[in-house]
Amino acid sequence: MSTDNGELGGKVAIVTGASRGIGAAVAERLAADGFAVVVNYSGSAGAAEAVAAGIEGRGGRALTAQADVSDAGAVRRLFDAAEAAFGGVDALINNAGIMALSPIAELDDAGFDRLVAVNLKGSFNTLREAARRLRDGGRIVNFSSSVVGMLQPGYGAYAATKAAVEAMTSVLAKELRGRSITVNAIAPGPTATDLFLNGKSPELVERLAKLAPLERLGKPLDIASAVAFLAGPDGAWVNGQTLRVNGGII
Ligand code: NDP
């Protein structure tokens, strides 16, 4: 176990939804930067264990913690587990999220409610806990999406949950005045993960990949680099902002 790794030695980050996709890349990157990392997941225990084992194999510190972010009690226990293992929490990376595409006319109540429960209420649950418990000097990075700018058909409910996250980002940055805690959001564009790829034909994936002037999909590592900037020393003066990380798609 490493005990010190440059400026971030001793800092602790909770990464929600870190068993797969962008969250796993973020957990690995923050651990490489010196954070002790709590690898949160909802269902994929084996994948989360593999992420944590990989971090520890490279000399980092990691703990897995199951919690459905839509459950406020589970989120409280997630923070309890982080504090018990590592002594406190310095960074919350609010990555857990789900996507469901449907025209508004065809989206049923259950589908709408689930998007709101995970993406909006889940972000609220973790933000409330972080606002109460993060150590001074801490960092919060929320997850929006570039669809908030693109606003294509089919993304109505999903984009609405992410627009709400952007609003809470700016409000919480102001509410935390005096504690030297920054609150920002990352808004990825199309990124090669299960969330983006599932249910899309190779032709559609290829077409969407070419939309950005950089003519490729984002990789989880591209997004992790931006999160590491906001969570690390170089991002100290960025506060209350949403950063679109999307190869220039919008
Ligand atoms: P993935 O579907 O690849 O991974 C989602 C992760 O979130 C998994 O680790 C999953 O854990 C976890 N998760 C899902 N529901 C819950 C829950 N209720 N509680 C806790 N964890 C949960 O998604 P991505 O990596 O692509 O997305 C990460 C974030 O980036 C999301 O907020 C998404 O909206 C956003 N985003 C992604 C884009 C993309 O193109 N990929 C574009 C724009 C934004 P488990 O497997 O255990 O359920």
Residues whose N, C-alpha, C, O or C-beta is under 5 A from the ligand:
A	BS01	NDP	G17 A18 S19 R20 G21 I22 G23 Y41 S42 G43 S44 A67 D68 V69 S70 N95 A96 G97 I98 V118 F143 S144 S145 S146 P188 G189 P190 T191 T193 D194 L195 F196
